[in-house]
Amino acid sequence: MRRDLKGRIVLVTGASRGIGRRVATLLARRGCRLALTARSADELAQTAQQCQQLAISYGFGGEVLFVTGDLTLATDRERIVAEAILRYGGLDVLINAAGVCSFGEFSTSTPEILRRVMEVNFFAAVEMVRLAHPYLAYSACQGAQVGWRPAVVNVASICGRWGIPSMSEHCASKHALVGWSEAIRAEFVRYGIDVLLVLPGLVRSDDLQRHLLRNEGKIYLDFAGAPPPEQVARDVLRALRTRRRELASGWVSWGVWWSRRLFPRAVRFFMQRKVWRFARRERLLSRTS
Ligand SMILES: NC(=O)c1ccc[n+]([C@@H]2O[C@H](COP(=O)([O-])OP(=O)(O)OC[C@H]3O[C@@H](n4cnc5c(N)ncnc54)[C@H](OP(=O)(O)O)[C@@H]3O)[C@@H](O)[C@H]2O)c1
């Protein structure tokens, strides 16, 4: 059965820009009551205003709450969920879209980068689910008669299914998130809560390279040619509405997802070649200079 999101209370993390912002605007058009969070107050306020206007223009009430906070801090996470509950009296869907990425080789990276990436991409998402779980379980009880199932959507990455060179920290955090999501998916069945995974490939998010913790990777990534965040947002909504447990978003992600199953050696060779090519170019450059 398709999930009807109209009037549902949805908490979206990472809503100040990129994928989270686009998900919020799509949900506003469907008449959801939104709680949005991120650290940047001005950008978050802009998203909230945009959502409110969109909801009203689509004939809905336009209920949007925004709460600034750093998801790596337990007190902020608790405050964010508490404010959403205080405002709406419950929670029906949690979308974990906040994330950070570091692009660079492990041999020249630092323990601080690894910990930062794990804190935001894995621990924060997991702890948000821990806080949201009682309210989602309550939503399941309340909505059971009308066929409603609450959900958690974790925006992971295809890096959570296949290790991409120059992104070791990101891959580690997303593999952890994917594995953990699969485990709780089975646990949460008894509460009537769906746990869904959306795996984007490379996405042309807002000023993405400026927000990388580090931008020194040694493989070529075509950021300019990557799909826009709107496409991932549409896929998040598709996963939610159709109850898709795992959705590879974008053709790169889709290609890696299937090739990994059908031709794992070919994918390994392709990734390796990307690194070899870069290393060869570096060697040639160092000889000529
Ligand atoms: N873009 C890609 O190529 C790509 C590919 C695969 C997967 N993904 C995943 O998709 C998700 C969204 O990515 P995106 O492209 O939309 O990235 P983005 O444009 O950089 O947005 C990241 C969002 O996370 C928030 N955030 C970061 N650190 C935070 C913290 N400590 N506390 C609270 N909020 C925090 C940011 O808000 P503030 O800075 O205002 O706090 C921002 O709203 C991430 O999980 C990412 O790993 C992205």
The ligand as an SDF file (V2000), in Angstrom:
LIG
                    3D

 48 52  0  0  0  0  0  0  0  0999 V2000
   26.3720   15.2900   -2.5550 N   0  0  0  0  0  0  0  0  0  0  0  0
   26.7820   14.0710   -2.8630 C   0  0  0  0  0  0  0  0  0  0  0  0
   27.4980   13.8400   -3.8540 O   0  0  0  0  0  0  0  0  0  0  0  0
   26.3220   12.9030   -2.0390 C   0  0  0  0  0  0  0  0  0  0  0  0
   26.5380   11.6190   -2.5350 C   0  0  0  0  0  0  0  0  0  0  0  0
   26.1370   10.5350   -1.7840 C   0  0  0  0  0  0  0  0  0  0  0  0
   25.5420   10.7230   -0.5550 C   0  0  0  0  0  0  0  0  0  0  0  0
   25.3360   11.9860   -0.0880 N   0  0  0  0  0  0  0  0  0  0  0  0
   24.7290   12.1100    1.2360 C   0  0  0  0  0  0  0  0  0  0  0  0
   23.5260   12.8480    1.1570 O   0  0  0  0  0  0  0  0  0  0  0  0
   23.3520   13.5960    2.3610 C   0  0  0  0  0  0  0  0  0  0  0  0
   23.1080   15.0450    1.9980 C   0  0  0  0  0  0  0  0  0  0  0  0
   24.1990   15.5040    1.2350 O   0  0  0  0  0  0  0  0  0  0  0  0
   24.1640   16.9160    0.4900 P   0  0  0  0  0  0  0  0  0  0  0  0
   24.7730   16.7230   -0.8410 O   0  0  0  0  0  0  0  0  0  0  0  0
   22.8110   17.5070    0.5950 O   0  0  0  0  0  0  0  0  0  0  0  0
   25.2090   17.7200    1.3950 O   0  0  0  0  0  0  0  0  0  0  0  0
   25.2540   19.2930    1.7400 P   0  0  0  0  0  0  0  0  0  0  0  0
   24.6740   20.0910    0.6340 O   0  0  0  0  0  0  0  0  0  0  0  0
   26.6440   19.5680    2.1700 O   0  0  0  0  0  0  0  0  0  0  0  0
   24.2630   19.3930    2.9880 O   0  0  0  0  0  0  0  0  0  0  0  0
   24.5880   18.7650    4.1950 C   0  0  0  0  0  0  0  0  0  0  0  0
   23.5590   19.1330    5.2360 C   0  0  0  0  0  0  0  0  0  0  0  0
   23.9420   18.5250    6.4830 O   0  0  0  0  0  0  0  0  0  0  0  0
   23.9390   19.5280    7.4960 C   0  0  0  0  0  0  0  0  0  0  0  0
   24.9560   19.2350    8.5100 N   0  0  0  0  0  0  0  0  0  0  0  0
   26.2600   18.9510    8.3150 C   0  0  0  0  0  0  0  0  0  0  0  0
   26.8780   18.7900    9.4900 N   0  0  0  0  0  0  0  0  0  0  0  0
   25.9390   18.9720   10.4480 C   0  0  0  0  0  0  0  0  0  0  0  0
   25.9560   18.9390   11.8710 C   0  0  0  0  0  0  0  0  0  0  0  0
   27.0760   18.6840   12.5570 N   0  0  0  0  0  0  0  0  0  0  0  0
   24.8110   19.1860   12.5410 N   0  0  0  0  0  0  0  0  0  0  0  0
   23.6670   19.4550   11.8660 C   0  0  0  0  0  0  0  0  0  0  0  0
   23.5820   19.4860   10.5320 N   0  0  0  0  0  0  0  0  0  0  0  0
   24.7020   19.2480    9.8320 C   0  0  0  0  0  0  0  0  0  0  0  0
   24.2480   20.8230    6.7440 C   0  0  0  0  0  0  0  0  0  0  0  0
   23.7440   21.9440    7.4380 O   0  0  0  0  0  0  0  0  0  0  0  0
   24.6300   23.0000    8.2580 P   0  0  0  0  0  0  0  0  0  0  0  0
   25.9780   23.0800    7.6080 O   0  0  0  0  0  0  0  0  0  0  0  0
   23.8170   24.2320    8.1640 O   0  0  0  0  0  0  0  0  0  0  0  0
   24.6560   22.4380    9.6150 O   0  0  0  0  0  0  0  0  0  0  0  0
   23.4750   20.6220    5.4540 C   0  0  0  0  0  0  0  0  0  0  0  0
   22.1350   21.0060    5.6360 O   0  0  0  0  0  0  0  0  0  0  0  0
   24.5980   13.3830    3.1910 C   0  0  0  0  0  0  0  0  0  0  0  0
   24.3710   12.4030    4.1540 O   0  0  0  0  0  0  0  0  0  0  0  0
   25.6140   12.8970    2.1840 C   0  0  0  0  0  0  0  0  0  0  0  0
   26.5830   12.0700    2.7780 O   0  0  0  0  0  0  0  0  0  0  0  0
   25.6990   13.0790   -0.8040 C   0  0  0  0  0  0  0  0  0  0  0  0
  1  2  1  0
  2  3  2  0
  2  4  1  0
  4  5  1  0
  4 48  2  0
  5  6  2  0
  6  7  1  0
  7  8  2  0
  8  9  1  0
  8 48  1  0
  9 10  1  0
  9 46  1  0
 10 11  1  0
 11 12  1  0
 11 44  1  0
 12 13  1  0
 13 14  1  0
 14 15  2  0
 14 16  1  0
 14 17  1  0
 17 18  1  0
 18 19  2  0
 18 20  1  0
 18 21  1  0
 21 22  1  0
 22 23  1  0
 23 24  1  0
 23 42  1  0
 24 25  1  0
 25 26  1  0
 25 36  1  0
 26 27  1  0
 26 35  1  0
 27 28  2  0
 28 29  1  0
 29 30  1  0
 29 35  2  0
 30 31  1  0
 30 32  2  0
 32 33  1  0
 33 34  2  0
 34 35  1  0
 36 37  1  0
 36 42  1  0
 37 38  1  0
 38 39  2  0
 38 40  1  0
 38 41  1  0
 42 43  1  0
 44 45  1  0
 44 46  1  0
 46 47  1  0
M  CHG  2   8   1  16  -1
M  END
$$$$
